[in-house]
C-alpha cells in the first residue's frame, strides 16, 4: 500500500505559498479535499475519508 502521495506545486514564488480554495481529489479514494492553507516543502494534508497523506513539494520554475 502507498504510504503517501506527493503533490508538486510549480511556482515562481518563494515558500511558503498561500493556496486558497483548491480542490484536490485523493489519489486513493477520489474524495474531494479542499486545500486552504500556507504550504512549503514540509507541509502535508490528510484525506478525511481514507486517512491517506498527501505531501506538498514546491518546484521552483
Secondary structure as GFF3:
##gff-version 3
##sequence-region A 1 61
A	DSSP	beta_strand	4	11	.	.	.	ID=ss1
A	DSSP	beta_strand	17	25	.	.	.	ID=ss2
A	DSSP	beta_strand	32	39	.	.	.	ID=ss3
A	DSSP	beta_strand	44	46	.	.	.	ID=ss4
A	DSSP	beta_strand	53	60	.	.	.	ID=ss5
###
